[in-house]
Amino acid sequence: MEKQKITLGLETLITRIKHDVYKPFKFSLREQLDFRIQEQDNPKFVQPIFSVVEDFSSADLKSATIILIEAVGASGKSELTRNISYRLHCPIVDLAETEVVAGNSLTGLLNKRMHRHNASDFQDDIIDGKSTLIIDALDEGYLKTNNQGYLNFIEDVLSLEPTAQCPVIMLGRYNAVELAATYLYDKNVKFITLQIEPFTLQLAKEFIDKHVNASAKIKYEQSYKDARDHILNSINGFFKDQASIKS
């Protein structure tokens, strides 16, 4: 008998982290590139649905100290990262923009982009379960190093001592996420892996509605909806990510 898939929404994830004593990131940054805060909301963002990848999880969402999120390319990981950063007001470490991915590169980046005493205070907040960060583009980070360098980077993440009260979030494509999951499992770390699910028909409609700006959409509302629904119903099951929906 096939095991039933466990799914959850973005609101569940946000509520899980943003607790009563959560501290939004309010430290000044010397530069915002590979370490930054998303200050503006994207009104076109469509919230994804996640499923739990039980084969690559050692804990449930409530007890996890690290949340891994995996997906194929062009599935909205970057927009999701920015939305979580905006909602939680927590920093993004973008491995696509970092110069080095290795041991001590994460903690080194904090000291490089923040004033030294602020970097120390922020790390204390993470240890105390009052703050967190998002690490994006694990797959691109992996390409900048070798297998051992990548695992050393994961070890550097663990040196921040993230807690179940306020877990660290890491995103990437399947291979990089599942390599991290295997390493975390061997280290007896409590973590959960979530997968971004393909768009449902309803989410596809929402995505198109938010991205079509033509005035005719309002003037000929019913004709627009009929055309939209006809196309989506015709290709139902074909689209798997935001890139194919745009096409």
N, C-alpha and C positions, 0 to 999 in steps of 0.2 A: 504494500500500500504506500503510495507516494505521500511524503511528509508535506503538510500544508505550509506554504510560504508565509513568513511573518513579515508584514509590511507596516510602515509608519510614515508619517508626514514630517515636513520641515518644522512645523510648530512644536511637535513632540521633542525634536532635537534641541530647539531653541529653549524651550521651557526646562528641559533637562539640565541645561548649563546655567541659565540666568536665574540663579536662586536669590534668596533674600540678602545675602552678604556679598553678592557678586560685585566686583569693582571694575567698572569700565576703564579702559586704557586712557590715561590722561597725561602721559609723559610727552615731552617734546622730543622730536626726532631731528637729527642733524640732516638727514636726507631721506626721501621717500621714494624708493625704487624696489629693491629686493626685500625691504622691510617697511611696511606701510599700513595705513588705516584707510578703509573705505568711508569717505565722508558723505557721499551722496547716494540716495536710493535710486534704483532703476525701476521706473514704473512699468516697464515692459517685461520684467522678470516673472517667470511662471514657476511656482513652487513644485519641485519634483516629488515623486513618491520613492521611498527607499524600501529595499527588502534586506533582511538579515542573511548574511552568508555564513551559515552555521559551521561549515567545514573550515572556515578561517576565522573563527571567533573562539575565545576562551571564557567569555563572560557575557552577561546580558547588558542592555543599555544602562541599567541603573548602577551596576557595579564596575563598569569599564572605566579605566583610567586613560585609555586612548581610544579614540573613535577613528577608524579607517574608513574612507569612502572611495569606492572604486567605480570606474565606468570606462566605456570606450571613448575614443576621441570625439570631439564635437558634440558632446552630450550635455554641455552646460556646466561643467565643473568650475570654470573660471567665474561665471556669473553667480553660481552658487557660493563660491568662496567670497566674492564681494558682498553678496547679500548677508551672509552670516557675519562677516566683519562689520557691516553697517548695523545690523540688528544688535549684536553684542558689544559693538565698539571695542573690538579686540584686533590686534595686529595680524597681518598676513606676512609670512615668510615665503617668498616666491622663489623656488629653486630654479625656475627658468631664467631668473635674473641674477642669481648669485654667481660669484666668480669661482668659488670652491665648494665642494660638497665632500666633507670628510669628518674625521673626529675633531671635535672642538670648533667646527665651522659655525654651528648654530650659536653656541654661547659666545663665540668670538664676534659674530655678527651683532648680537645684542649690545655688546660693549662698543662696537664700532659705530652703530647708528644712534645710540643713546648716550647720554651723559653717564659716567661710570656709576654714580650713586643711584641714578634712576634705574639703570640696568639691574643693579643689585636689589632694589626695592621691588621691581617687577618680578624677578625670579622668586623672591620671598612670597609675593602674592600667589604665584603659581603653586609653590610648595604648601602654602596655607589653604589652598583650595578656594581662593577668592578671584582668580583670574586665569586666563588661558590665552592660547594663540592658535593660529591656523597655519599649517604648512602645506603649501600647494605645489603641484607639479613634481611629485615624487619620481615619476618616470623620467622627466627631463633632468632631474638631479642625478639619477642613476647613470644617465648617459655621459655625465661630466666626470665620472670617476670609474672605479672598478668595483667588483663585488664586495671586497673587504672595506673599501672606502665608504660605500653606501651603508654597510652594516655599522661601521664606526659612527656614521652620522646618526643612525637610529639610536645608538648607544648614547650619543650626545643629547638627543631628545629625552631619553630616560634620566639623564643627569639633572634635568629640571624637576624631577620627582613629581610628575603630575598626579593628581588625586582623582578618586571617583566622584568627589564633590564637584570638580570642575575639570573634566578631561580635556586633553589636547586633541585637536582634530587634524588629520592628515589625509590629503587627497591625491589620487593619481590613477594611472591606467592599471589594468589588472596585474600584469607581471610584477611591477614595482610594489604594488600594495600587498600582493600575496607573498612576496619575498620578505617584506617587512613583517607580515603576520606570522610567518614561519619563525622568524628570529624572535619576535615577541613571545611566541608560544614556548620556545626553548628557554626563554628567560623567566618563564612563569609570570609574565605580566598579564594583568586582566585587561583585555581589549575586545572590541567588537568590530566586525567588518560589515559595512553597509554597501549595497549596490544601488546605483541610480537606475530605476526601472525605465523601460521605454515609455514614451508618451501613451497615455490612453487617448481614446477618441475625443473625450471631453477636454483634456489638457491640450491636445492639438488645436482644437477650436479656439481655446483661450489664447494660445500662443499666436495664432494667425490674427485674431482680433486685435491683439495688442501691437502687432507689427504692421498691420495695414493702416496707412494714414490717409488714404484717398478720401476726398470729400464725398465721393459717390457712395462710400460705404454707409454714410448717414442718409444721403438723399434717396438712395435706393436700397434701404436697409434689408427688406425682405428678399429682394433679388440677390443681394450680396450673400445673405445667409444660405439661400437655396444653392447658389453656386459653390460656396464654401463646403456645405455639407455634401453636395453631390461629388465633389472631387475627393473629399476625405473618405466618404463611404466607398468610393470606387477603388481607392488604394489602401483601404483599411488593412493593417498588418504589414504594409510595406515600410512605413516610416519607423525608425528606431531611435532617432536622435534629432536634435534641433537643426542640424545641418540639412537633413533630408526634408524636414518640414519647410525650411526656407526655400529649398528648391521647388 
